[in-house]
Amino acid sequence: MANVVGEAVHKGLCCSCGVCAGLCPTDALSMEIQENGDLAPCLDAERCSHKCHLCLDVCPFSEGVHNPRKRNLELYSDQPDAKGNEDIGWHTRSIVGFRRDEVLRKASASGGLATWCLETLLKKDIVTRVAVVRLAKNPDKGFFEFCSASSVDDLRQSSGSIYHPVEISGIIEEINSNREERWAIVGVPCLCAAIRNSRRLRKHVSFVFGMACGMYQNTFYTEMLLAKSGVDRENIVNIQYRRKSDGALPSDYRFRGTDNRGSGKEIQYHGLPYFLGKNAYFRLNACNFCMDVFAETADACFMDAWLPAYRQEPKGTSLVVIRNREVSELFQQGLDEGEIWIDEISPEEVIASQRGHVRRKRELIYMRRGMREPDDTGRTKPTVVEKVNWLLQRRAQKRSKTAWANYGRSKYGRFAFWAHMIDIMLTQSMLANMAKMISISKRFIRILIHSK
Ligand SMILES: Cc1cc2nc3c(=O)[nH]c(=O)nc-3n(C[C@H](O)[C@H](O)[C@H](O)COP(=O)(O)OP(=O)(O)OC[C@H]3O[C@@H](n4cnc5c(N)ncnc54)[C@H](O)[C@@H]3O)c2cc1C
């Protein structure tokens, strides 16, 4: 009988969410970090009943690609005022805003609306528990873990974005063991989809909130940044991926690791973190087969306001796509009570803020699936640069994981790591320069034509 390990993990399609492991009725699945740094379920074949499909039923990638649209339609198309959109899916409203408390806004990833929304649900007793992410007490499954927060203070300790896979099996066991609680869960789009795929969880999880997502890197990404930051990964007491600095642009955030001796060197996002992300180092393979930019199965999706009007605001600004009427009313009350500032924003602007991800995750999905022509899951053809980039990214993704596992962790391992990546790195940089030159030449030719 097929199971998630055969159909998703062995095919490189596990997104590390852990929902399958949490729901397995015989406890046959446990989440473990694999040799290549990916967090994935391992199967205890003797425990598996081999009769149920539960793990496959909830896995967002069980069909080889995560396309959230069917579930989005089922959950949200009949909400009052629901509007369909090719890229965002069914939703009722899109807003821009931030929480007015300056300290809490600064501590958050963007404008702090996610934490504000979760706090409000708890304060109003609409939910009794919220699943959020925190530094792991036991780092066996990576540096971060889900924990359940039942107070505003608890919640505030978890604000900020964690660029590290976090699995939720422990929380699912908690949900199943105490049916009295009403939960809100926050996560990346694939995790939201896995939660929504389970009928059992739908009863106890009153709200699911998503983060817009371009992709995820495995735990080696964080290990590498910690090494660069100069801290000891065995004794970590804090990791911040997005430290904001006063007066700087919101995109100019920094990574900082802290071990038991103190804080390490800050790393600017535009340096190593951006390089690793852009070139697909340590990326989860599943992310190549995900079409879900805007967490379409979530009641609301939070993201950065990467738009010209908000790019200059150092404290950060959020965009939110709302799909649930109750959540929409909550935001309206927050505005009336002066806790937050929000304004309406068009879906086109929301899409513009995530243009690169929409292109890669939605429009070019068929190229990554190895299909010759677009079907209903893709619309436009890739350029030559996009095709070559995809081939290079696949190589970088695989080789970076092997090179880090084999060399990166040792004392002088970072040099050996880069030595193993050098040919891909040079080709990627040549391609990027070529793409830049093509775009400048095209602009120049356009100007010439217009001036004639
Ligand atoms: C992996 C990842 C990729 C992202 N990619 C993009 C992107 O490409 N474009 C974009 O605009 N925005 C992206 N975001 C969302 C963005 O970084 C902010 O999280 C979002 O704008 C919310 O900001 P906020 O200030 O409202 O949230 P905050 O008030 O800071 O609250 C954030 C909440 O999210 C929870 N959280 C953080 N990380 C995780 C995680 N890994 N899994 C589950 N829960 C988590 C925290 O526990 C906290 O409750 C991404 C987020 C993540 C985690």
The ligand as a Tripos MOL2 file, in Angstrom:
@<TRIPOS>MOLECULE
LIG
   53    58     1     0     0
SMALL
NO_CHARGES

@<TRIPOS>ATOM
      1 C1          9.7330   30.7690    5.1530 C.3       1 LIG1
      2 C2          9.0570   32.0890    4.9180 C.ar      1 LIG1
      3 C3          9.1270   32.6530    3.6480 C.ar      1 LIG1
      4 C4          8.4940   33.8660    3.4050 C.ar      1 LIG1
      5 N1          8.5610   34.4150    2.1470 N.ar      1 LIG1
      6 C5          7.9800   35.6070    1.9100 C.ar      1 LIG1
      7 C6          8.0500   36.2030    0.6240 C.ar      1 LIG1
      8 O1          8.6450   35.6490   -0.2860 O.2       1 LIG1
      9 N2          7.4370   37.4120    0.4220 N.ar      1 LIG1
     10 C7          6.7830   38.0430    1.4370 C.ar      1 LIG1
     11 O2          6.2650   39.1350    1.2090 O.2       1 LIG1
     12 N3          6.6800   37.5020    2.6580 N.ar      1 LIG1
     13 C8          7.2670   36.2970    2.9210 C.ar      1 LIG1
     14 N4          7.1750   35.7320    4.1650 N.ar      1 LIG1
     15 C9          6.3260   36.4050    5.1580 C.3       1 LIG1
     16 C10         7.0350   37.5580    5.8490 C.3       1 LIG1
     17 O3          8.3770   37.2230    6.1110 O.3       1 LIG1
     18 C11         6.3450   37.8660    7.1930 C.3       1 LIG1
     19 O4          6.3240   36.7010    7.9630 O.3       1 LIG1
     20 C12         4.9350   38.3270    7.0100 C.3       1 LIG1
     21 O5          4.9390   39.5080    6.2750 O.3       1 LIG1
     22 C13         4.2480   38.5660    8.3600 C.3       1 LIG1
     23 O6          4.8350   39.6440    8.9730 O.3       1 LIG1
     24 P1          4.2310   40.2290   10.3330 P.3       1 LIG1
     25 O7          5.1210   41.3370   10.7820 O.co2     1 LIG1
     26 O8          2.7880   40.5170   10.1410 O.co2     1 LIG1
     27 O9          4.3950   38.9290   11.2640 O.3       1 LIG1
     28 P2          4.8500   38.8280   12.7870 P.3       1 LIG1
     29 O10         3.9800   39.6940   13.6120 O.co2     1 LIG1
     30 O11         6.3210   38.9840   12.8780 O.co2     1 LIG1
     31 O12         4.4450   37.2960   13.1030 O.3       1 LIG1
     32 C14         4.9750   36.2350   12.3630 C.3       1 LIG1
     33 C15         4.2950   34.9510   12.8370 C.3       1 LIG1
     34 O13         4.6840   33.9070   11.9680 O.3       1 LIG1
     35 C16         5.1760   32.8040   12.6940 C.3       1 LIG1
     36 N5          6.2380   32.1950   11.8900 N.ar      1 LIG1
     37 C17         7.4020   32.7360   11.5370 C.ar      1 LIG1
     38 N6          8.1090   31.8830   10.7940 N.ar      1 LIG1
     39 C18         7.3680   30.7640   10.6820 C.ar      1 LIG1
     40 C19         7.5700   29.5220   10.0400 C.ar      1 LIG1
     41 N7          8.6830   29.2460    9.3780 N.pl3     1 LIG1
     42 N8          6.5850   28.5970   10.1210 N.ar      1 LIG1
     43 C20         5.4600   28.8560   10.8120 C.ar      1 LIG1
     44 N9          5.2090   30.0210   11.4360 N.ar      1 LIG1
     45 C21         6.1690   30.9630   11.3760 C.ar      1 LIG1
     46 C22         5.7020   33.3920   13.9890 C.3       1 LIG1
     47 O14         5.6640   32.4240   15.0070 O.3       1 LIG1
     48 C23         4.7260   34.5430   14.2270 C.3       1 LIG1
     49 O15         3.6210   34.0830   14.9160 O.3       1 LIG1
     50 C24         7.7930   34.5310    4.4500 C.ar      1 LIG1
     51 C25         7.7420   33.9550    5.7270 C.ar      1 LIG1
     52 C26         8.3610   32.7450    5.9670 C.ar      1 LIG1
     53 C27         8.2840   32.1480    7.3480 C.3       1 LIG1
@<TRIPOS>BOND
     1     1     2 1
     2     2     3 ar
     3     2    52 ar
     4     3     4 ar
     5     4     5 ar
     6     4    50 ar
     7     5     6 ar
     8     6     7 ar
     9     6    13 1
    10     7     8 2
    11     7     9 ar
    12     9    10 ar
    13    10    11 2
    14    10    12 ar
    15    12    13 ar
    16    13    14 ar
    17    14    15 1
    18    14    50 ar
    19    15    16 1
    20    16    17 1
    21    16    18 1
    22    18    19 1
    23    18    20 1
    24    20    21 1
    25    20    22 1
    26    22    23 1
    27    23    24 1
    28    24    25 2
    29    24    26 1
    30    24    27 1
    31    27    28 1
    32    28    29 2
    33    28    30 1
    34    28    31 1
    35    31    32 1
    36    32    33 1
    37    33    34 1
    38    33    48 1
    39    34    35 1
    40    35    36 1
    41    35    46 1
    42    36    37 ar
    43    36    45 ar
    44    37    38 ar
    45    38    39 ar
    46    39    40 ar
    47    39    45 ar
    48    40    41 1
    49    40    42 ar
    50    42    43 ar
    51    43    44 ar
    52    44    45 ar
    53    46    47 1
    54    46    48 1
    55    48    49 1
    56    50    51 ar
    57    51    52 ar
    58    52    53 1
@<TRIPOS>SUBSTRUCTURE
     1 LIG1         1 GROUP 0 **** ****
